[in-house]
Amino acid sequence: WQLVSTKFPEGLFVRAMPQVVNGTKLGEKTIAVVFYAQFLGRTDELMAIMNQNLPELGVKREDCQEMSWLNTTLFWADYPEGTPTSILLDRPSSPGIFFKSKSDYVKKPIPKEGMEKLWKTMLKFNNIVWMQWNPYGGVMDRIPSTATAFPHRKGN
């Protein structure tokens, strides 16, 4: 994923989310990396891209769900499938769940040893730590570092 995610077509975004999950034995914890994606196109086209660039994921047609752009808002907000889009008009009466996060940007792929250290550290925190790895690429690679104040593009 680290080597190909920034080279996908501009209409494809694939997020990797390492997280602590239950292992195969009672009381055992392990790390699973879950992938979430959004593609601006049809499933057949996506399948061809994924099979060519990241066949290790084993993406199947039934893993994909075609939806309108508006419904992707519900998807990314973790609403259950089938939630009416009118829910987006409801304003919460109380504050939502608070959490603290930190962002950092990786310019080179993390080596296997680094990944193993990350996993061990995550396991120490027992389900309260998760990560979102979002690739920057596509159009961001075409913007020179001198063009705008967003420093997380190619060449920086």
C-alpha positions in Angstrom: 0.0 0.0 0.0 2.8 2.4 0.9 4.4 2.0 -2.5 1.4 2.2 -4.7 -1.3 4.3 -2.9 0.1 7.7 -4.1 0.3 6.4 -7.7 -3.4 5.4 -8.0 -5.5 7.4 -10.4 -6.8 10.7 -9.1 -10.3 9.4 -8.6 -9.2 6.7 -6.2 -8.5 7.3 -2.5 -7.5 4.3 -0.3 -7.0 4.8 3.4 -5.2 2.2 5.6 -6.3 2.0 9.2 -4.1 -0.2 11.5 -6.0 -1.0 14.7 -5.9 -3.4 17.6 -8.3 -6.4 17.3 -8.9 -9.6 19.1 -6.6 -12.4 18.0 -7.5 -16.1 17.4 -6.9 -17.1 21.0 -8.9 -15.9 24.0 -7.4 -12.7 25.4 -4.9 -12.4 22.5 -4.6 -9.0 20.7 -3.2 -8.4 17.3 -3.1 -5.7 14.6 -5.4 -5.7 11.6 -5.1 -3.1 8.8 -8.5 -2.2 7.4 -8.7 -0.5 4.1 -11.4 2.1 3.2 -11.6 3.5 -0.3 -13.6 5.9 -2.4 -13.5 5.7 -6.2 -15.1 8.1 -8.6 -16.2 5.6 -11.1 -17.8 2.1 -11.6 -16.9 -1.1 -9.8 -15.6 -2.8 -12.9 -13.0 0.0 -13.4 -12.0 -0.1 -9.8 -11.6 -3.9 -9.8 -9.2 -3.6 -12.8 -7.1 -0.9 -11.0 -6.9 -2.8 -7.7 -6.1 -6.2 -9.3 -3.3 -4.5 -11.3 -1.9 -2.4 -8.5 -2.7 -4.1 -5.2 -3.7 -7.7 -5.9 -2.6 -8.7 -2.4 -5.7 -7.2 -0.9 -7.9 -9.6 -2.8 -10.7 -7.1 -3.4 -13.8 -8.7 -4.7 -16.8 -7.2 -6.4 -18.9 -7.8 -3.3 -16.5 -5.7 -1.3 -17.6 -2.7 -3.4 -20.6 -0.6 -3.1 -21.7 1.9 -5.7 -23.4 5.0 -4.2 -24.0 8.7 -4.9 -21.6 11.4 -3.9 -24.0 12.5 -1.2 -24.2 9.0 0.3 -20.4 8.9 0.6 -20.9 11.6 3.2 -22.9 9.1 5.3 -20.3 6.4 4.6 -17.3 8.5 5.8 -19.4 9.6 8.9 -19.9 5.9 9.8 -23.7 6.0 9.5 -25.2 2.5 8.9 -26.0 1.4 5.3 -29.4 2.6 4.4 -29.4 5.7 6.6 -31.5 8.4 4.8 -29.4 11.4 3.7 -31.9 13.7 5.5 -30.0 12.9 8.7 -27.4 15.3 7.4 -29.9 18.1 8.1 -30.2 17.2 11.8 -27.9 19.2 14.0 -26.8 17.4 17.2 -28.3 18.8 20.4 -25.2 18.0 22.4 -21.5 17.9 21.7 -20.3 14.8 20.0 -17.6 12.5 21.3 -14.3 14.3 22.0 -11.0 12.8 21.0 -7.5 14.1 20.6 -5.5 13.4 17.5 -2.1 14.1 16.1 -1.1 14.4 12.5 2.2 13.7 11.0 3.4 13.2 7.4 5.6 10.4 6.2 7.8 11.1 3.2 9.3 7.7 2.7 7.8 4.2 3.2 8.1 2.9 6.7 10.4 -0.2 6.7 9.2 -3.5 8.1 11.2 -3.0 11.3 9.4 0.3 11.8 6.0 -1.3 11.3 6.8 -4.0 13.8 7.7 -1.3 16.4 4.4 0.6 15.6 2.4 -2.6 16.1 4.1 -3.4 19.4 3.5 0.1 20.7 -0.2 0.0 19.6 -0.7 -3.3 21.4 0.6 -1.8 24.7 -2.4 0.7 24.6 -5.0 -2.1 24.3 -7.7 -0.8 21.9 -7.4 3.0 22.6 -5.0 3.7 19.8 -5.7 3.6 16.1 -4.2 5.3 13.0 -5.4 6.6 9.7 -3.0 6.5 6.9 -4.1 8.8 4.1 -2.0 8.9 0.9 -1.3 12.2 -0.8 -0.7 11.8 -4.4 -2.6 12.4 -7.6 -3.2 16.0 -8.1 -1.0 16.9 -5.1 2.0 15.5 -7.0 1.4 18.1 -9.8 1.4 21.1 -7.5 4.9 22.5 -7.0 6.1 23.1 -3.5 6.3 26.9 -4.2 2.7 27.2 -5.4 0.7 27.1 -2.2 1.1 26.9 1.6 0.3 23.1 1.8 3.7 21.6 2.6 2.7 17.9 2.3 3.1 17.5 -1.4 5.7 15.8 -3.6 9.2 17.2 -3.2 8.8 18.5 0.4 
